[in-house]
Every structure is written in C-alpha cells, then in structure tokens.
Amino acid sequence: MIEVTIKENTSGYISGIIVKGHAGYAQKGADIVCAAVSILTFSSLETLKKHCYVNTREDDGLIECH
C-alpha cells in the first residue's frame, strides 16, 4: 500500500510530505500504479524545488520532502 503523509507545523502550514510503500498492483518494476504515483510525486517535488528551498530524500519505496 502506498501511504502519503502530509506534515504541518504549529501554524498549520505544510512542512513536509512523505510518500512511501508500493501499490502491489504488479511485481516490483512492472507496477504501473507505483509508476504513476512516483512520476506525480517527482514532478511535484521538482516544481517545489524551483520555487522553494526543500530538502528531499529518496530511497526504494520512499520519497521524503521537508
């Protein structure tokens, strides 16, 4: 299962996003659902990087942005 966590600071602003897991629709490497979530997440992060200062961490099944 893919889990998306949106973290907020004490003022209610988004301070981080964590996307982790695998969809389980097909075998790893052939899962079109994971591919779709990954490309949407990466595209969103690239847009944030152009307009904001963000730290990112990427690992197998994990994308984290603060």
Predicted model as a PDB file, atoms N, CA, C, CB and O in Angstrom, pLDDT in the B-factor column:
MODEL        1                                                                  
ATOM      1  N   MET A   1       0.837  -1.167   0.000  1.00 89.00           N  
ATOM      2  CA  MET A   1       0.000   0.000   0.000  1.00 89.00           C  
ATOM      3  C   MET A   1       0.891   1.242   0.000  1.00 89.00           C  
ATOM      4  CB  MET A   1      -0.957  -0.008   1.212  1.00 89.00           C  
ATOM      5  O   MET A   1       1.910   1.294   0.689  1.00 89.00           O  
ATOM      6  N   ILE A   2       0.492   2.218  -0.772  1.00 92.00           N  
ATOM      7  CA  ILE A   2       1.199   3.496  -0.799  1.00 92.00           C  
ATOM      8  C   ILE A   2       0.570   4.396   0.255  1.00 92.00           C  
ATOM      9  CB  ILE A   2       1.141   4.159  -2.224  1.00 92.00           C  
ATOM     10  O   ILE A   2      -0.648   4.560   0.307  1.00 92.00           O  
ATOM     11  N   GLU A   3       1.420   4.973   1.091  1.00 95.00           N  
ATOM     12  CA  GLU A   3       0.953   5.848   2.166  1.00 95.00           C  
ATOM     13  C   GLU A   3       1.535   7.244   1.955  1.00 95.00           C  
ATOM     14  CB  GLU A   3       1.356   5.283   3.568  1.00 95.00           C  
ATOM     15  O   GLU A   3       2.742   7.401   1.768  1.00 95.00           O  
ATOM     16  N   VAL A   4       0.673   8.250   1.988  1.00 94.00           N  
ATOM     17  CA  VAL A   4       1.103   9.640   1.857  1.00 94.00           C  
ATOM     18  C   VAL A   4       0.812  10.347   3.175  1.00 94.00           C  
ATOM     19  CB  VAL A   4       0.383  10.355   0.658  1.00 94.00           C  
ATOM     20  O   VAL A   4      -0.319  10.343   3.663  1.00 94.00           O  
ATOM     21  N   THR A   5       1.857  10.959   3.746  1.00 95.00           N  
ATOM     22  CA  THR A   5       1.716  11.698   4.993  1.00 95.00           C  
ATOM     23  C   THR A   5       2.080  13.155   4.736  1.00 95.00           C  
ATOM     24  CB  THR A   5       2.609  11.087   6.118  1.00 95.00           C  
ATOM     25  O   THR A   5       3.158  13.451   4.220  1.00 95.00           O  
ATOM     26  N   ILE A   6       1.180  14.058   5.095  1.00 94.00           N  
ATOM     27  CA  ILE A   6       1.438  15.483   4.967  1.00 94.00           C  
ATOM     28  C   ILE A   6       1.601  16.038   6.369  1.00 94.00           C  
ATOM     29  CB  ILE A   6       0.291  16.216   4.188  1.00 94.00           C  
ATOM     30  O   ILE A   6       0.688  15.957   7.191  1.00 94.00           O  
ATOM     31  N   LYS A   7       2.776  16.603   6.638  1.00 94.00           N  
ATOM     32  CA  LYS A   7       3.073  17.131   7.972  1.00 94.00           C  
ATOM     33  C   LYS A   7       2.826  18.635   7.988  1.00 94.00           C  
ATOM     34  CB  LYS A   7       4.540  16.813   8.384  1.00 94.00           C  
ATOM     35  O   LYS A   7       3.130  19.341   7.026  1.00 94.00           O  
ATOM     36  N   GLU A   8       2.271  19.106   9.095  1.00 95.00           N  
ATOM     37  CA  GLU A   8       2.008  20.530   9.269  1.00 95.00           C  
ATOM     38  C   GLU A   8       2.804  21.056  10.457  1.00 95.00           C  
ATOM     39  CB  GLU A   8       0.494  20.792   9.466  1.00 95.00           C  
ATOM     40  O   GLU A   8       3.032  20.338  11.431  1.00 95.00           O  
ATOM     41  N   ASN A   9       3.224  22.321  10.366  1.00 93.00           N  
ATOM     42  CA  ASN A   9       3.878  22.936  11.517  1.00 93.00           C  
ATOM     43  C   ASN A   9       2.807  23.478  12.462  1.00 93.00           C  
ATOM     44  CB  ASN A   9       4.852  24.071  11.068  1.00 93.00           C  
ATOM     45  O   ASN A   9       1.615  23.308  12.209  1.00 93.00           O  
ATOM     46  N   THR A  10       3.216  24.117  13.530  1.00 95.00           N  
ATOM     47  CA  THR A  10       2.261  24.601  14.526  1.00 95.00           C  
ATOM     48  C   THR A  10       1.349  25.711  14.003  1.00 95.00           C  
ATOM     49  CB  THR A  10       3.002  25.096  15.735  1.00 95.00           C  
ATOM     50  O   THR A  10       0.290  25.967  14.577  1.00 95.00           O  
ATOM     51  N   SER A  11       1.755  26.366  12.920  1.00 94.00           N  
ATOM     52  CA  SER A  11       0.924  27.414  12.318  1.00 94.00           C  
ATOM     53  C   SER A  11      -0.064  26.866  11.301  1.00 94.00           C  
ATOM     54  CB  SER A  11       1.798  28.451  11.658  1.00 94.00           C  
ATOM     55  O   SER A  11      -0.872  27.616  10.754  1.00 94.00           O  
ATOM     56  N   GLY A  12      -0.005  25.561  11.045  1.00 92.00           N  
ATOM     57  CA  GLY A  12      -0.924  24.951  10.092  1.00 92.00           C  
ATOM     58  C   GLY A  12      -0.416  24.900   8.670  1.00 92.00           C  
ATOM     59  O   GLY A  12      -1.136  24.462   7.773  1.00 92.00           O  
ATOM     60  N   TYR A  13       0.829  25.345   8.441  1.00 92.00           N  
ATOM     61  CA  TYR A  13       1.412  25.290   7.101  1.00 92.00           C  
ATOM     62  C   TYR A  13       2.052  23.923   6.866  1.00 92.00           C  
ATOM     63  CB  TYR A  13       2.458  26.419   6.910  1.00 92.00           C  
ATOM     64  O   TYR A  13       2.540  23.287   7.800  1.00 92.00           O  
ATOM     65  N   ILE A  14       2.046  23.485   5.624  1.00 89.00           N  
ATOM     66  CA  ILE A  14       2.672  22.206   5.283  1.00 89.00           C  
ATOM     67  C   ILE A  14       4.179  22.343   5.462  1.00 89.00           C  
ATOM     68  CB  ILE A  14       2.319  21.770   3.821  1.00 89.00           C  
ATOM     69  O   ILE A  14       4.797  23.257   4.917  1.00 89.00           O  
ATOM     70  N   SER A  15       4.761  21.430   6.225  1.00 90.00           N  
ATOM     71  CA  SER A  15       6.205  21.452   6.470  1.00 90.00           C  
ATOM     72  C   SER A  15       6.912  20.227   5.911  1.00 90.00           C  
ATOM     73  CB  SER A  15       6.476  21.556   7.952  1.00 90.00           C  
ATOM     74  O   SER A  15       8.141  20.176   5.898  1.00 90.00           O  
ATOM     75  N   GLY A  16       6.161  19.249   5.454  1.00 91.00           N  
ATOM     76  CA  GLY A  16       6.789  18.068   4.892  1.00 91.00           C  
ATOM     77  C   GLY A  16       5.783  17.129   4.267  1.00 91.00           C  
ATOM     78  O   GLY A  16       4.598  17.136   4.601  1.00 91.00           O  
ATOM     79  N   ILE A  17       6.286  16.319   3.349  1.00 92.00           N  
ATOM     80  CA  ILE A  17       5.467  15.307   2.677  1.00 92.00           C  
ATOM     81  C   ILE A  17       6.284  14.026   2.630  1.00 92.00           C  
ATOM     82  CB  ILE A  17       5.033  15.768   1.227  1.00 92.00           C  
ATOM     83  O   ILE A  17       7.463  14.051   2.274  1.00 92.00           O  
ATOM     84  N   ILE A  18       5.669  12.917   2.984  1.00 94.00           N  
ATOM     85  CA  ILE A  18       6.320  11.614   2.912  1.00 94.00           C  
ATOM     86  C   ILE A  18       5.432  10.688   2.091  1.00 94.00           C  
ATOM     87  CB  ILE A  18       6.585  11.026   4.341  1.00 94.00           C  
ATOM     88  O   ILE A  18       4.249  10.525   2.393  1.00 94.00           O  
ATOM     89  N   VAL A  19       5.999  10.087   1.059  1.00 94.00           N  
ATOM     90  CA  VAL A  19       5.296   9.107   0.233  1.00 94.00           C  
ATOM     91  C   VAL A  19       6.099   7.826   0.332  1.00 94.00           C  
ATOM     92  CB  VAL A  19       5.137   9.590  -1.273  1.00 94.00           C  
ATOM     93  O   VAL A  19       7.279   7.799  -0.016  1.00 94.00           O  
ATOM     94  N   LYS A  20       5.456   6.748   0.813  1.00 93.00           N  
ATOM     95  CA  LYS A  20       6.205   5.505   0.969  1.00 93.00           C  
ATOM     96  C   LYS A  20       5.327   4.301   0.671  1.00 93.00           C  
ATOM     97  CB  LYS A  20       6.780   5.400   2.381  1.00 93.00           C  
ATOM     98  O   LYS A  20       4.100   4.354   0.742  1.00 93.00           O  
ATOM     99  N   GLY A  21       6.003   3.225   0.337  1.00 90.00           N  
ATOM    100  CA  GLY A  21       5.313   1.966   0.086  1.00 90.00           C  
ATOM    101  C   GLY A  21       5.227   1.628  -1.391  1.00 90.00           C  
ATOM    102  O   GLY A  21       5.709   2.367  -2.249  1.00 90.00           O  
ATOM    103  N   HIS A  22       4.612   0.513  -1.657  1.00 89.00           N  
ATOM    104  CA  HIS A  22       4.399   0.043  -3.026  1.00 89.00           C  
ATOM    105  C   HIS A  22       2.923  -0.317  -3.183  1.00 89.00           C  
ATOM    106  CB  HIS A  22       5.320  -1.186  -3.360  1.00 89.00           C  
ATOM    107  O   HIS A  22       2.276  -0.755  -2.231  1.00 89.00           O  
ATOM    108  N   ALA A  23       2.407  -0.132  -4.378  1.00 90.00           N  
ATOM    109  CA  ALA A  23       0.984  -0.350  -4.614  1.00 90.00           C  
ATOM    110  C   ALA A  23       0.596  -1.822  -4.559  1.00 90.00           C  
ATOM    111  CB  ALA A  23       0.595   0.223  -5.950  1.00 90.00           C  
ATOM    112  O   ALA A  23      -0.500  -2.163  -4.115  1.00 90.00           O  
ATOM    113  N   GLY A  24       1.486  -2.686  -5.004  1.00 89.00           N  
ATOM    114  CA  GLY A  24       1.158  -4.107  -5.016  1.00 89.00           C  
ATOM    115  C   GLY A  24       0.256  -4.508  -6.164  1.00 89.00           C  
ATOM    116  O   GLY A  24      -0.322  -5.595  -6.147  1.00 89.00           O  
ATOM    117  N   TYR A  25       0.125  -3.647  -7.162  1.00 93.00           N  
ATOM    118  CA  TYR A  25      -0.715  -3.956  -8.325  1.00 93.00           C  
ATOM    119  C   TYR A  25      -0.063  -5.023  -9.197  1.00 93.00           C  
ATOM    120  CB  TYR A  25      -0.978  -2.686  -9.154  1.00 93.00           C  
ATOM    121  O   TYR A  25      -0.743  -5.881  -9.760  1.00 93.00           O  
ATOM    122  N   ALA A  26       1.255  -4.961  -9.303  1.00 90.00           N  
ATOM    123  CA  ALA A  26       2.027  -5.931 -10.088  1.00 90.00           C  
ATOM    124  C   ALA A  26       3.387  -6.095  -9.414  1.00 90.00           C  
ATOM    125  CB  ALA A  26       2.186  -5.467 -11.593  1.00 90.00           C  
ATOM    126  O   ALA A  26       3.660  -5.468  -8.391  1.00 90.00           O  
ATOM    127  N   GLN A  27       4.230  -6.935  -9.991  1.00 86.00           N  
ATOM    128  CA  GLN A  27       5.562  -7.142  -9.438  1.00 86.00           C  
ATOM    129  C   GLN A  27       6.355  -5.844  -9.475  1.00 86.00           C  
ATOM    130  CB  GLN A  27       6.303  -8.245 -10.207  1.00 86.00           C  
ATOM    131  O   GLN A  27       6.151  -4.989 -10.337  1.00 86.00           O  
ATOM    132  N   LYS A  28       7.272  -5.723  -8.507  1.00 81.00           N  
ATOM    133  CA  LYS A  28       8.147  -4.552  -8.452  1.00 81.00           C  
ATOM    134  C   LYS A  28       8.874  -4.407  -9.783  1.00 81.00           C  
ATOM    135  CB  LYS A  28       9.165  -4.669  -7.279  1.00 81.00           C  
ATOM    136  O   LYS A  28       9.436  -5.368 -10.307  1.00 81.00           O  
ATOM    137  N   GLY A  29       8.854  -3.197 -10.318  1.00 83.00           N  
ATOM    138  CA  GLY A  29       9.462  -2.931 -11.620  1.00 83.00           C  
ATOM    139  C   GLY A  29       8.472  -2.964 -12.767  1.00 83.00           C  
ATOM    140  O   GLY A  29       8.777  -2.489 -13.862  1.00 83.00           O  
ATOM    141  N   ALA A  30       7.290  -3.518 -12.534  1.00 91.00           N  
ATOM    142  CA  ALA A  30       6.261  -3.582 -13.574  1.00 91.00           C  
ATOM    143  C   ALA A  30       4.934  -3.001 -13.089  1.00 91.00           C  
ATOM    144  CB  ALA A  30       6.059  -5.027 -14.028  1.00 91.00           C  
ATOM    145  O   ALA A  30       3.913  -3.146 -13.760  1.00 91.00           O  
ATOM    146  N   ASP A  31       4.944  -2.354 -11.944  1.00 91.00           N  
ATOM    147  CA  ASP A  31       3.726  -1.845 -11.320  1.00 91.00           C  
ATOM    148  C   ASP A  31       3.400  -0.460 -11.867  1.00 91.00           C  
ATOM    149  CB  ASP A  31       3.878  -1.797  -9.784  1.00 91.00           C  
ATOM    150  O   ASP A  31       4.088   0.510 -11.549  1.00 91.00           O  
ATOM    151  N   ILE A  32       2.353  -0.358 -12.689  1.00 95.00           N  
ATOM    152  CA  ILE A  32       2.003   0.918 -13.309  1.00 95.00           C  
ATOM    153  C   ILE A  32       1.404   1.904 -12.304  1.00 95.00           C  
ATOM    154  CB  ILE A  32       1.023   0.688 -14.449  1.00 95.00           C  
ATOM    155  O   ILE A  32       1.480   3.115 -12.509  1.00 95.00           O  
ATOM    156  N   VAL A  33       0.814   1.398 -11.227  1.00 94.00           N  
ATOM    157  CA  VAL A  33       0.269   2.292 -10.203  1.00 94.00           C  
ATOM    158  C   VAL A  33       1.422   2.972  -9.463  1.00 94.00           C  
ATOM    159  CB  VAL A  33      -0.643   1.509  -9.206  1.00 94.00           C  
ATOM    160  O   VAL A  33       1.384   4.181  -9.237  1.00 94.00           O  
ATOM    161  N   CYS A  34       2.445   2.201  -9.084  1.00 90.00           N  
ATOM    162  CA  CYS A  34       3.626   2.789  -8.437  1.00 90.00           C  
ATOM    163  C   CYS A  34       4.303   3.796  -9.368  1.00 90.00           C  
ATOM    164  CB  CYS A  34       4.630   1.682  -8.027  1.00 90.00           C  
ATOM    165  O   CYS A  34       4.748   4.858  -8.932  1.00 90.00           O  
ATOM    166  N   ALA A  35       4.372   3.452 -10.641  1.00 92.00           N  
ATOM    167  CA  ALA A  35       4.993   4.356 -11.611  1.00 92.00           C  
ATOM    168  C   ALA A  35       4.229   5.669 -11.693  1.00 92.00           C  
ATOM    169  CB  ALA A  35       5.060   3.698 -12.995  1.00 92.00           C  
ATOM    170  O   ALA A  35       4.838   6.737 -11.761  1.00 92.00           O  
ATOM    171  N   ALA A  36       2.912   5.603 -11.686  1.00 95.00           N  
ATOM    172  CA  ALA A  36       2.094   6.814 -11.764  1.00 95.00           C  
ATOM    173  C   ALA A  36       2.276   7.686 -10.520  1.00 95.00           C  
ATOM    174  CB  ALA A  36       0.613   6.445 -11.936  1.00 95.00           C  
ATOM    175  O   ALA A  36       2.442   8.901 -10.631  1.00 95.00           O  
ATOM    176  N   VAL A  37       2.246   7.076  -9.352  1.00 93.00           N  
ATOM    177  CA  VAL A  37       2.435   7.833  -8.108  1.00 93.00           C  
ATOM    178  C   VAL A  37       3.833   8.438  -8.072  1.00 93.00           C  
ATOM    179  CB  VAL A  37       2.208   6.927  -6.870  1.00 93.00           C  
ATOM    180  O   VAL A  37       4.005   9.583  -7.654  1.00 93.00           O  
ATOM    181  N   SER A  38       4.827   7.676  -8.505  1.00 90.00           N  
ATOM    182  CA  SER A  38       6.210   8.165  -8.499  1.00 90.00           C  
ATOM    183  C   SER A  38       6.384   9.378  -9.396  1.00 90.00           C  
ATOM    184  CB  SER A  38       7.161   7.063  -8.939  1.00 90.00           C  
ATOM    185  O   SER A  38       6.988  10.368  -8.981  1.00 90.00           O  
ATOM    186  N   ILE A  39       5.866   9.323 -10.618  1.00 93.00           N  
ATOM    187  CA  ILE A  39       6.063  10.439 -11.544  1.00 93.00           C  
ATOM    188  C   ILE A  39       5.305  11.680 -11.073  1.00 93.00           C  
ATOM    189  CB  ILE A  39       5.609  10.048 -12.959  1.00 93.00           C  
ATOM    190  O   ILE A  39       5.797  12.796 -11.241  1.00 93.00           O  
ATOM    191  N   LEU A  40       4.127  11.509 -10.490  1.00 94.00           N  
ATOM    192  CA  LEU A  40       3.400  12.663  -9.957  1.00 94.00           C  
ATOM    193  C   LEU A  40       4.137  13.276  -8.766  1.00 94.00           C  
ATOM    194  CB  LEU A  40       1.978  12.254  -9.542  1.00 94.00           C  
ATOM    195  O   LEU A  40       4.196  14.497  -8.629  1.00 94.00           O  
ATOM    196  N   THR A  41       4.696  12.427  -7.914  1.00 91.00           N  
ATOM    197  CA  THR A  41       5.441  12.915  -6.756  1.00 91.00           C  
ATOM    198  C   THR A  41       6.713  13.627  -7.194  1.00 91.00           C  
ATOM    199  CB  THR A  41       5.780  11.760  -5.808  1.00 91.00           C  
ATOM    200  O   THR A  41       7.003  14.725  -6.720  1.00 91.00           O  
ATOM    201  N   PHE A  42       7.483  13.004  -8.104  1.00 89.00           N  
ATOM    202  CA  PHE A  42       8.720  13.619  -8.583  1.00 89.00           C  
ATOM    203  C   PHE A  42       8.440  14.941  -9.292  1.00 89.00           C  
ATOM    204  CB  PHE A  42       9.460  12.665  -9.525  1.00 89.00           C  
ATOM    205  O   PHE A  42       9.180  15.907  -9.105  1.00 89.00           O  
ATOM    206  N   SER A  43       7.393  14.998 -10.096  1.00 92.00           N  
ATOM    207  CA  SER A  43       7.041  16.242 -10.797  1.00 92.00           C  
ATOM    208  C   SER A  43       6.677  17.342  -9.806  1.00 92.00           C  
ATOM    209  CB  SER A  43       5.868  16.001 -11.770  1.00 92.00           C  
ATOM    210  O   SER A  43       7.086  18.491  -9.970  1.00 92.00           O  
ATOM    211  N   SER A  44       5.923  16.994  -8.795  1.00 90.00           N  
ATOM    212  CA  SER A  44       5.557  17.971  -7.764  1.00 90.00           C  
ATOM    213  C   SER A  44       6.785  18.480  -7.024  1.00 90.00           C  
ATOM    214  CB  SER A  44       4.571  17.356  -6.772  1.00 90.00           C  
ATOM    215  O   SER A  44       6.902  19.679  -6.767  1.00 90.00           O  
ATOM    216  N   LEU A  45       7.700  17.581  -6.680  1.00 89.00           N  
ATOM    217  CA  LEU A  45       8.912  17.985  -5.968  1.00 89.00           C  
ATOM    218  C   LEU A  45       9.800  18.875  -6.827  1.00 89.00           C  
ATOM    219  CB  LEU A  45       9.692  16.760  -5.519  1.00 89.00           C  
ATOM    220  O   LEU A  45      10.383  19.832  -6.318  1.00 89.00           O  
ATOM    221  N   GLU A  46       9.913  18.583  -8.100  1.00 89.00           N  
ATOM    222  CA  GLU A  46      10.721  19.420  -8.984  1.00 89.00           C  
ATOM    223  C   GLU A  46      10.149  20.831  -9.066  1.00 89.00           C  
ATOM    224  CB  GLU A  46      10.803  18.800 -10.387  1.00 89.00           C  
ATOM    225  O   GLU A  46      10.900  21.805  -9.114  1.00 89.00           O  
ATOM    226  N   THR A  47       8.827  20.944  -9.081  1.00 90.00           N  
ATOM    227  CA  THR A  47       8.194  22.258  -9.077  1.00 90.00           C  
ATOM    228  C   THR A  47       8.481  22.986  -7.772  1.00 90.00           C  
ATOM    229  CB  THR A  47       6.680  22.129  -9.293  1.00 90.00           C  
ATOM    230  O   THR A  47       8.794  24.176  -7.781  1.00 90.00           O  
ATOM    231  N   LEU A  48       8.377  22.279  -6.647  1.00 87.00           N  
ATOM    232  CA  LEU A  48       8.691  22.895  -5.358  1.00 87.00           C  
ATOM    233  C   LEU A  48      10.145  23.342  -5.291  1.00 87.00           C  
ATOM    234  CB  LEU A  48       8.395  21.922  -4.222  1.00 87.00           C  
ATOM    235  O   LEU A  48      10.438  24.406  -4.745  1.00 87.00           O  
ATOM    236  N   LYS A  49      11.054  22.553  -5.834  1.00 87.00           N  
ATOM    237  CA  LYS A  49      12.476  22.897  -5.815  1.00 87.00           C  
ATOM    238  C   LYS A  49      12.762  24.182  -6.588  1.00 87.00           C  
ATOM    239  CB  LYS A  49      13.298  21.755  -6.395  1.00 87.00           C  
ATOM    240  O   LYS A  49      13.684  24.921  -6.243  1.00 87.00           O  
ATOM    241  N   LYS A  50      11.979  24.453  -7.626  1.00 90.00           N  
ATOM    242  CA  LYS A  50      12.180  25.662  -8.421  1.00 90.00           C  
ATOM    243  C   LYS A  50      11.694  26.911  -7.701  1.00 90.00           C  
ATOM    244  CB  LYS A  50      11.471  25.532  -9.750  1.00 90.00           C  
ATOM    245  O   LYS A  50      12.184  28.007  -7.972  1.00 90.00           O  
ATOM    246  N   HIS A  51      10.743  26.766  -6.792  1.00 90.00           N  
ATOM    247  CA  HIS A  51      10.133  27.926  -6.150  1.00 90.00           C  
ATOM    248  C   HIS A  51      10.390  28.032  -4.654  1.00 90.00           C  
ATOM    249  CB  HIS A  51       8.675  27.898  -6.383  1.00 90.00           C  
ATOM    250  O   HIS A  51      10.158  29.088  -4.065  1.00 90.00           O  
ATOM    251  N   CYS A  52      10.860  26.969  -4.034  1.00 86.00           N  
ATOM    252  CA  CYS A  52      11.066  26.947  -2.582  1.00 86.00           C  
ATOM    253  C   CYS A  52      12.361  26.204  -2.268  1.00 86.00           C  
ATOM    254  CB  CYS A  52       9.858  26.278  -1.855  1.00 86.00           C  
ATOM    255  O   CYS A  52      12.878  25.451  -3.093  1.00 86.00           O  
ATOM    256  N   TYR A  53      12.867  26.429  -1.076  1.00 85.00           N  
ATOM    257  CA  TYR A  53      14.007  25.652  -0.616  1.00 85.00           C  
ATOM    258  C   TYR A  53      13.466  24.405   0.069  1.00 85.00           C  
ATOM    259  CB  TYR A  53      14.924  26.486   0.348  1.00 85.00           C  
ATOM    260  O   TYR A  53      12.783  24.504   1.089  1.00 85.00           O  
ATOM    261  N   VAL A  54      13.762  23.243  -0.478  1.00 88.00           N  
ATOM    262  CA  VAL A  54      13.295  21.984   0.113  1.00 88.00           C  
ATOM    263  C   VAL A  54      14.441  20.986   0.176  1.00 88.00           C  
ATOM    264  CB  VAL A  54      12.113  21.396  -0.699  1.00 88.00           C  
ATOM    265  O   VAL A  54      15.318  20.968  -0.687  1.00 88.00           O  
ATOM    266  N   ASN A  55      14.419  20.170   1.196  1.00 87.00           N  
ATOM    267  CA  ASN A  55      15.331  19.037   1.314  1.00 87.00           C  
ATOM    268  C   ASN A  55      14.553  17.789   0.933  1.00 87.00           C  
ATOM    269  CB  ASN A  55      15.933  18.918   2.765  1.00 87.00           C  
ATOM    270  O   ASN A  55      13.419  17.604   1.373  1.00 87.00           O  
ATOM    271  N   THR A  56      15.149  16.942   0.126  1.00 87.00           N  
ATOM    272  CA  THR A  56      14.482  15.707  -0.247  1.00 87.00           C  
ATOM    273  C   THR A  56      15.375  14.514   0.049  1.00 87.00           C  
ATOM    274  CB  THR A  56      14.092  15.728  -1.725  1.00 87.00           C  
ATOM    275  O   THR A  56      16.602  14.618   0.071  1.00 87.00           O  
ATOM    276  N   ARG A  57      14.730  13.382   0.276  1.00 88.00           N  
ATOM    277  CA  ARG A  57      15.439  12.120   0.464  1.00 88.00           C  
ATOM    278  C   ARG A  57      14.669  11.070  -0.317  1.00 88.00           C  
ATOM    279  CB  ARG A  57      15.569  11.733   1.994  1.00 88.00           C  
ATOM    280  O   ARG A  57      13.447  10.965  -0.211  1.00 88.00           O  
ATOM    281  N   GLU A  58      15.395  10.306  -1.092  1.00 86.00           N  
ATOM    282  CA  GLU A  58      14.771   9.273  -1.912  1.00 86.00           C  
ATOM    283  C   GLU A  58      15.452   7.941  -1.629  1.00 86.00           C  
ATOM    284  CB  GLU A  58      14.854   9.628  -3.424  1.00 86.00           C  
ATOM    285  O   GLU A  58      16.677   7.854  -1.543  1.00 86.00           O  
ATOM    286  N   ASP A  59      14.643   6.926  -1.489  1.00 86.00           N  
ATOM    287  CA  ASP A  59      15.132   5.568  -1.280  1.00 86.00           C  
ATOM    288  C   ASP A  59      14.115   4.637  -1.927  1.00 86.00           C  
ATOM    289  CB  ASP A  59      15.333   5.241   0.259  1.00 86.00           C  
ATOM    290  O   ASP A  59      13.082   5.093  -2.418  1.00 86.00           O  
ATOM    291  N   ASP A  60      14.389   3.374  -1.933  1.00 83.00           N  
ATOM    292  CA  ASP A  60      13.475   2.411  -2.531  1.00 83.00           C  
ATOM    293  C   ASP A  60      12.133   2.447  -1.801  1.00 83.00           C  
ATOM    294  CB  ASP A  60      14.079   0.986  -2.493  1.00 83.00           C  
ATOM    295  O   ASP A  60      12.050   2.076  -0.630  1.00 83.00           O  
ATOM    296  N   GLY A  61      11.106   2.885  -2.477  1.00 82.00           N  
ATOM    297  CA  GLY A  61       9.773   2.941  -1.879  1.00 82.00           C  
ATOM    298  C   GLY A  61       9.541   4.114  -0.947  1.00 82.00           C  
ATOM    299  O   GLY A  61       8.581   4.110  -0.177  1.00 82.00           O  
ATOM    300  N   LEU A  62      10.420   5.137  -1.004  1.00 86.00           N  
ATOM    301  CA  LEU A  62      10.284   6.275  -0.101  1.00 86.00           C  
ATOM    302  C   LEU A  62      10.717   7.558  -0.793  1.00 86.00           C  
ATOM    303  CB  LEU A  62      11.106   6.055   1.176  1.00 86.00           C  
ATOM    304  O   LEU A  62      11.781   7.612  -1.411  1.00 86.00           O  
ATOM    305  N   ILE A  63       9.888   8.586  -0.685  1.00 85.00           N  
ATOM    306  CA  ILE A  63      10.258   9.939  -1.103  1.00 85.00           C  
ATOM    307  C   ILE A  63       9.839  10.850   0.046  1.00 85.00           C  
ATOM    308  CB  ILE A  63       9.566  10.359  -2.488  1.00 85.00           C  
ATOM    309  O   ILE A  63       8.684  10.840   0.473  1.00 85.00           O  
ATOM    310  N   GLU A  64      10.783  11.629   0.534  1.00 88.00           N  
ATOM    311  CA  GLU A  64      10.528  12.499   1.675  1.00 88.00           C  
ATOM    312  C   GLU A  64      10.969  13.910   1.330  1.00 88.00           C  
ATOM    313  CB  GLU A  64      11.258  11.988   2.944  1.00 88.00           C  
ATOM    314  O   GLU A  64      12.034  14.101   0.743  1.00 88.00           O  
ATOM    315  N   CYS A  65      10.165  14.897   1.686  1.00 87.00           N  
ATOM    316  CA  CYS A  65      10.452  16.296   1.385  1.00 87.00           C  
ATOM    317  C   CYS A  65      10.144  17.145   2.604  1.00 87.00           C  
ATOM    318  CB  CYS A  65       9.638  16.782   0.162  1.00 87.00           C  
ATOM    319  O   CYS A  65       9.083  17.003   3.213  1.00 87.00           O  
ATOM    320  N   HIS A  66      11.077  18.035   2.966  1.00 87.00           N  
ATOM    321  CA  HIS A  66      10.876  18.947   4.112  1.00 87.00           C  
ATOM    322  C   HIS A  66      11.308  20.335   3.707  1.00 87.00           C  
ATOM    323  CB  HIS A  66      11.671  18.474   5.374  1.00 87.00           C  
ATOM    324  O   HIS A  66      11.229  21.265   4.509  1.00 87.00           O  
TER     325      HIS A  66                                                      
ENDMDL                                                                          
END                                                                             
